[in-house]
Amino acid sequence: MEIVIKYAPWGMAYIMMIVGFSLSLTEFNQIFQKPKSFFIGAISQTFLVPIVGIVIAYFAPISPVYKAGVILTTCVPSAVMSNFVTKMLSGNTALSVALTSVTSLISFITIPFILSLSLEFFLESE
């Protein structure tokens, strides 16, 4: 486990560097010229995915601790691997990187907000 803790951040940084070097500014300009996909993706990652997690946690016959884990997992923004997989599958990598960057930057607000609302609901109901 020590190896993972020690080397995983370096591996993720390397993957992000490789993905970043493969992009150009024109690819990011396309996102700003047609921002519809970006806004749909940002709203989906920020609100719709956590709502799905809340619904799953609500109907799942598991303890409240596990329900909190499900909600927390769905509140966390996309990560490095989503950008890498998007690159490998020839998807819109610039869009994936932009979504990861923005949702990560606002996650210090969205995660506590969504968690506090949903846990307050679950603590009242159980």
N, C-alpha and C positions, 0 to 999 in steps of 0.2 A: 504494500500500500504506500510505503514511503516513496517508492519510485514514481508512482502515479502523481502524488502530491508535489514531488520535486520537478518532474519533467512535463506534466500535462500543460501547465501554462505556457511553457516554451513551445510545445507542439502546436498549441492553438495560435500562438503569435506567429509562428512560421506559416501555418495554413492561411491565416489572414493576410500575411505579407504576400504570399504567392497569388492569392485571389486578387488583392489590391493592385499588384503589378500588372495583372492581365487586363485591367480596366483603363479606359481613357476618359478624358473629360467630356467628350462628345456623348458618351453613353449616359453620363449623369445629366447633361443638358437635355437629353430627351425626356428624362423624368420631370424636369422643371417645365418643359414645353407642354407636356401632356400629363398633368399631375393626378388625373382621375385614378389610375391604377395605384399610385402611391397612397392616396387618401383612403381608398377602399381597403388596401392591405393594412394600413396603420390602424384604422378603426376596427378591422377584423381582429388583428393581433392584440389590440389594447382592450377591447370590450367584448366582442363576440365569442372569442375563445374562452375567456373567463366565465362568461355566461353559460357556455356549454359545460364547463367544469362545475359550476354551481348546480346546474340541473342534474348532472351525473351524481354529484355528491348528495344531493337531496334525495334522489330515488334509490341510491345504493344502500343496501343493508349493512353498513359498516359503522364502526365507532366514530365519534366526532373528531378524534385525532386524525384518523385516516381521511375523513372528509376535508379537514383543514389542509392535509397534504395534497389532496387532489386539486383543491382550489389554488393553493400556492403554486403547484406545478403549472397550472394553466395560466396563471398571472405573469409568469416569468416570460420576458420577451424572447424572440428567437435567438439562436446562438451561432457560434462560428460554423458549426457543422452544416447548418441550413444554407449558408453562403457557399460552402464548399460543394455540397450536393447540387445546388443550383448551377454552379459552374460546370460540374461534371456532366450534368444532364442538358447542357446548352440552354439553360433558362436565362431569364433576364437578371444577370448577376448584379448589375448596378442597382436595380430596384431592390434586390434582396439585401445588398449591403446598406443601402439607404434606409430601408425598413428596420434592419437590425440596429443601425446607429441611432435612429430617432427613437425607437421604442426603448432602447437601453437608456438613452438620456432622460426620458420622462418616467422611467420605471420607479424612480425613487418617490414619485408622487402616486402613480397608478397602483403599484403593488400594495402599499399600506391602505390606500383608499378602498380598493376592492376587497382586500382581506378583512378590514375592520367592518365593512358593511355586511359581508357574507358571514363572518364568524358571529357577529352580533345576532344575525338572523338564526343561525344554527344553535347558538347558546340559548336563545329564547325558546326555540321549538323543542329542544331536548333537555 
